[in-house]
Amino acid sequence: MLTVASLAASPNALWPHYRAFRVAERLLLTGHSHQAWPDVARFGLLAAFDDAAADVDHKWGRAFENAERVRAGFRALLDDDDGAIALTQNTHDAVVRLLSALPLRSRPRVVTTDGEFHSLDRQLRRLAEEGLEVVRVPARPVVTLAERLAAVLRADPARTSLVATSSVLFQTAEIVPHLPELARACDDHGVPLLLDTYHHLGAVPFTLRGGLERAFVTGGGYKYLQLGEGNCFLRAPAEAARALRPVVTGWFAAFGHLDAARDGDARVPYDDGHARFAGSTYDPSSHYRAAAVLDFFDEQRLTPALLREVSVHQTTRLRDGLAAAGLLGRAFDLAAPDPARVAGFLALRTPAADVWSRHLADRGVLTDSRGEILRLGPAPYLSDAQLDEAVGVIADVARELAPT
């Protein structure tokens, strides 16, 4: 059975399953952006090809079976009893379909934060140019974010269509606390709450129980879950999956009403459940790949609890190594100093974050930057020795970049 110790060891207990991505040979600190795929992902892609070759247009039965496996995987990660899980190619698709189902004409106000990922932020900025009222609440300090969002909602609930926030901030990895209290405020005023869990799932255990049962949730598997592209979702509460009518809609949303959907005088029909938020024909190979990886996670018992233990161990080791090298407070400041409140990566504040990332890449340590934040994202297939080696390279680059 995998343990934190076996994953910290050299060689790491998981690396033989990631030979194609050469995780034992590379210092991949981009786990918060794109984790390596296990080798079984390749077999999922080959199975998609084989089913298409064997069955041509009749492949969709098998394709939908894989889609159901992906839905089940996301449902388990959300600890969700009865919500509808609509699969989307990316979170932007999910956001647009939800926005198109809301009464934006009569309630033209959306409350969000200034710390949202581009999928939501850019779309809302563009809609604001067309007259939507978008209220952005400062994301930091994160400890009071939910309370401040609720206060802004209460200032004008009758004109508010949506409250949208991340459960983990994508720039700093800070976990947003008190979300059930925010959900309660939204429920009190009949305003939907949308949670972006992309930096939560696979890094920190998540549950809808205890107050978030009526929330909309979006997220995906490109990062910590190792599912690759094309594997995102919109979770809708059961009542919304029976009532909302997205304006942005595809023919997969009405499989049960295809003939009626062509009646020009009739109201456009929708199937209930996840199909209500569906689009149209898509590339099913992403779901084959994701299903294979989800099965692999189950076989290896890479549970949310174990992944959280590994993540805390790894980010703590990186932080302690940087501190021992004298780099914290000199080359970097921690953007979020409390490890208990941080998710799957270490966020280091420096005015030259992009310069750091480029220099580290030249030395074989892959990271990324967002503004003044250098992000170091470990992954469960990296050993402690690899993390220590990365810290050594960072110390070398610090000497190179030090003013003379």
N, C-alpha and C positions, 0 to 999 in steps of 0.2 A: 504494500500500500504506500502511496506517495505521502510524504511528510515534508514539512518545511526543511528539516535537516537533509533529506535525500535530494531535495531540489536545490539546496545551497551547496551541496557537495560538488567536488570535481572528480569525475565528470558529473554534470547535472543528470538526474535520473530521467529527464524527459528528452534530452537532446537526440537520442536515436530515432525518435519519431518525427524529427524535423531536419532530416539530412538534406533535403532538396534546398531548404533555405539556409543551410550551412550555419546554424545558430551557434555551434561550438567554435567556429572559426572567426566570427564577426562580433563586434561590440555594438549590438543593436539596442540603443537606448531610445527607440522610437515606439515603444510598446503602447504608448498612449495615443498613437496615431495610426499605426499599421503593424500589428503583430504578425509574426511569421505564421504561415499555415502549416499544420501538421501534414505529413505525407499522404494521409488518407484523403485530403482534399482533392488530390489529383485523381484518385479513383472515383470520387463523386463526379468530377467533370467528365471522365471517360464513360461513366454509366449514362450520363445525359446524352452523349454522342451515340452510344450503342442503342439506347432506347429510340432515339430519333431515326437511326439507320434501320432498325428492325421494324418499327411501327409507323414511321413517317407521321402523318397527321393524327394518328391514333395514339401518339406518345403521351397525350395530355393526361390520361388516367394516371400513369406513373408520375408524371410531373406534379399533379395535384396531391398525390400521396406524399411527395417530398415537401411540398408547401405546407401540408398539415403537420409534418414533423417539425418544420421550422416554427409554425405557430405554437405548437406544444412546447418547444424550447423556450420561446419568449414568454409564454404564459407561466412556465415554471420559474423563470428568472424574476418575473414580476410578482410572484406569489398571488396569482389572480384566479379567482373562482369563476367569474361569469362574464367578464368583459369580452368584447369582440376584438380580435387581433387581425387587422387588415395589413397585409404585407405590401410594402412599397419598395421601389428601387432605391430611394434615398429619403432623407427626412424632409427635404424640401417638398417632395410630392405629398407627403403626409400633411405638412403644414398648410399647403395650398388647398388641399381637399377639405380640411377642417375649416379654414377661413371661409371657403366658399359656401359652407353650410350655415354660417352664422348670420344673424340679422344686422348686417353692418350698416344698412341704410337707416334703420330706426335706432340702432344703438352703435353709433360710429366711434366708439372709444375702445382702445385696447391698452391694457396696463401690462408692462413688461419691465425688463431690467436693461441696464447698459452693459451687461456682461454676457449677453446671449451669443451663440454661435451664428455665423454668417447666414445659414439657411433661413433662420427666422429674422434676424436683424435686417438683412438687405431687403427682404420682401416687405417688411413693415415700413422701412424707409421709403421704398418706392410707392407703397400704398398711401403713405402720408402725403406724398406729392400730389396724389389724386383726391385728397380731402379727408382721409382717415385720420382720426385724432389718436396719436400714439404717445402714451405717457411712459417715459423711461425713468425708473427708479434706480439710483446708484446701487450697484451690486454689493459694494463694500461699505461698511463692515457687514460681513456675511451673517454674523450672529443675529442681527436684527432685520435681515432682509425680508423674511416672511412677514414679520410684524409691520414693516413699512409698506410692503405691497398691499396688505390688508387695509391699512389706513387710507392709501390712495384709492383703493376700490370703494371703500365706504364713503368717500367724498362725493362720488357721483355714480352709484351703482345702476341707476335706471338707464344710463347712456352707455354702459360698459358691456361689450360683447364677450370679452375674453380676458383672463389673466394668464400670462405665460412666463414661466421661469424655468431655469435649469435646476436639477437636484444636486449637481456638482458643476462648479464653474469651470469652463473649458480652458481658461487662461491660467488659473492658479491651482486647480484641483481641490478647492475648498468645498466641503460638503455643506449644503444649505440645510440648517436645522429648522425645526418647527413647521414643517410643511403641512402636517395635519391641521394645525391651527389656521393656516391660510386656507386650506380646503374647506374648513368649517365656515369661514367668512364668505367664501364663494358660494357655498351651498345656501347660506342664509339669504343671499341676495339673488339666487338663481343665475349665477354667472359661471360659465365653465372655467375650469382650471386646466391648463396644459403644462405638463412637466416634460422637460427634455432630460432623459436618463442616459444619454449616450456615454458620458464619462462615469456613470454609476454602475451599469450592468457589467459584470465580469471583474469589477474592481472592488466593489463594496456590496454586501448583501442588501437587497431591496425588498420591500413588501408594500402592497397596497392596503393591507389590513391595518385597522386602527385609525381610519380616517381618510384614506385616499381612494376608497372604493369607487367614488364617482368622478375621479379625475380622468382626463384624457392624458395619454402618455405616448411619447415618441422616443425612438432610440434605434440602435442598429448594431450590427456585428462586425463592422469594419475594423474596429479597434481591439478591445480586450478579449472579445469572444472568438477572434480568429476566423470569422466566417467569410471574410472577403467582401468585395463590392456586391451591390444589388440586394442586400439583406437588411432592410429597415422595416419599421412597422409603425402603425398608429393603433394604439389601444383606445377603444371607446367604451364607456360604460354601457351596460346592456340596454338601458332605456334610450340612449342616444342612437344605438344601432337599430332601433325600431322606429325612430321618428325623424332624425335629421335627413335632409335631402341635399347633399353636396351639389353645387352648380357645376363644379369641375368633376365630371363623371364619365366613366367608360362603359362599354357594353358588358364587361364582366360584372357590373353592378346589377344586372337584370337577367341573369341566366334563366330564371324562372318565369320571365315575362317578355321574352324576346319578340313574340308576335305583337303583344300589346304595345311594346315600346315603339313600334313603327306606326301606330295610329296617330296621325297628326293632330287630331282633335282631343285626344286623351291626355291626362296629366302623366308626365313621365314617371314610369313605375320604378321601384327599387326592390331588390330582395332585402330581407332582414339579415342581421348579423354582420359579420365582417365584410360581406359582399357590398354592403351599402356604401363603403368607402373605396371600392375597387376601381381600378383603371381598366386597361385593355390588354391585348396580347403583349407578353413580355418574354424575356429570355429566361427559361426555367433552369438553365445550368447553374445559376447562382444558388438555387434552392437545393439542388443535388449536392453541391459542394458543402453548403451549410448543414444539411442533414448528416452528411458523413462526419463533419467536425463535431456536431452536437453529440452524435453517438460516441465519438472518440472521447469527448469530455466525460461522458457518463461512464464509459469503460475504465478510464483512468481515475475516476472519482475526483475530478477537478471541480469540486463544489464551490459555490460562492463563498462559503466559510473558509475553505482551504485557500482559495485564491486571495482572499482578504489577508489571511495570515502571511502568505508569501509576499504580498504587496507591501505590507507594513514592514516586514523584515528587510526587504530590499531597499525601500526608500529610506529606512532608518540607517541601513549600512552605508548608502551613498551619502546621506547627510553627515553621519559621524565621520566618514572618511574625509569629506571636504573640510569639516571642522578640524580634524587632526592635522590636515595639511595647511591649516591657517588661512583658508580661502573664504570662509564665512565671515562677513563683516569687513573683509578687505576687497576681494574680487566680486563677491556676491552678497546679497541679502536674501534671506528666505522670504518669499512672498507670503507664505502661510506657515508660521513657525510651529504650530501645534500638530504633531503627527496624528493625533486622534481625530482631527478634523479635516484630514487630507485624504484624498482618494488615491488614484493609481499612478501618480507621477510626482516628481520633485520640481517645484517651480522656483527658479533662481532669478532674482531681480538684478539686472545690470543694464546700463544705458547702451551697451554694445552687444546685446544678445545675439543679433544676427551675425556679427563678426565672430563671436565665440562659436556659434554653430558651424560656420564655414571652416574655421581653423580646426575644430574638432573633427569634422568630416575629412579634412585633408590628412588627419592623423589616424583615421579609421574608427572614430567614435561617432556614430550617427545619432544626432539629436534634432531638435527644431526650436524655433523661437516664435513668439507672438508679442510684438511690440518690444517692451523692455523685459520680457520674461523668457529665459532660457529653460526649456522643458526637458527633463531627463526621465524617460519612461522605461523602467525595467520590465521584464516579463518572466513568467515562471520557468522558461527553458534556459535562463541564464544562471550561471553559478556565482557564488560569492567571489571566487577568484576573478571572474570576468568583471564584476562590478569594481573590485579593487583595482584591476588593471585600468579600467576606465577612469577612476579617480586619479591614478598616476598620470595618465595622459592629460587630464584636465589641469593638474598641477604643472606639468611641463608647458602647456599652452599659456598658463598664467605667467610663467616666467618669460615666455616669448612676447607676450602682450604688455608686460610691465613697462612703464615709462622709464627711459634711461636717463 
